[in-house]
Amino acid sequence: MDRAFDDELAMAEVRLGGEAFAGHVIHRDATRLDTSGPRRKLRPHIVVATSDRLRLEQGVVVRSASRPAQEARILDISYVESTVEVRLELAGGMGRSLTPAPGSVPELAEHLCYSTLAKDSGRLPPFPSVEETPWTHGGPPPVYLPTDEDATEVWA
């Protein structure tokens, strides 16, 4: 399902399952600070209006493919006629100060798609050792033992 992060048709399946939603930002508080802890933290709030059915709950963390470094925690979900309004608290990807970097907080009317999918860091898993070569790749290769013929091989 990683390709759903980059493919709208694959994401449509995730949206139909209720694990993702797409919509437009209808409200934003870009400079909101969380003062509940010993240090103040920048934690903007946005509200996304969508017509998608949701199976997500309060507290779930979602991400947008257009902002992979930023996570959004669902604060509440409200239903207004045929529209679902999802209020999100943003964290990460906005710079290190208490003022968000320009463009780091979604603008009003910006179209976004959030899902529970997590884009991996792009690192591939390490190759197995030669002894652990899977059977699907022929299993471990035979041990090479040099012969006298190898020394006379012509390299052109």
CORQUIHU-V190325 format. One record per backbone hydrogen bond with DSSP energy under -1.0 kcal/mol. NH is the residue of the N-H (numbers start at 1). CO is the residue of the C=O. Records with the same first field share a line. If there is no record, write none. Layout:
NH = CO + CO
This chain:
4 = 1
5 = 2
6 = 3
7 = 3
11 = 7
12 = 8
14 = 10
15 = 11
16 = 12
17 = 13
18 = 15
19 = 14
21 = 114
23 = 112
24 = 49
25 = 110
26 = 47
27 = 47
29 = 45
32 = 29
34 = 41
41 = 34
43 = 32
45 = 29
46 = 88
47 = 27
48 = 86
49 = 24
50 = 84
55 = 18
59 = 74
60 = 57
62 = 72
63 = 115
67 = 64
70 = 67
71 = 91
72 = 62
73 = 89
74 = 60
75 = 87
76 = 87
78 = 85
80 = 83
83 = 80
84 = 50
85 = 78
86 = 48
87 = 76
88 = 46
89 = 73
90 = 44
91 = 71
101 = 94
104 = 101
109 = 25
110 = 107
112 = 23
114 = 21
115 = 63
116 = 19
132 = 129
133 = 130
137 = 134
138 = 135
139 = 134
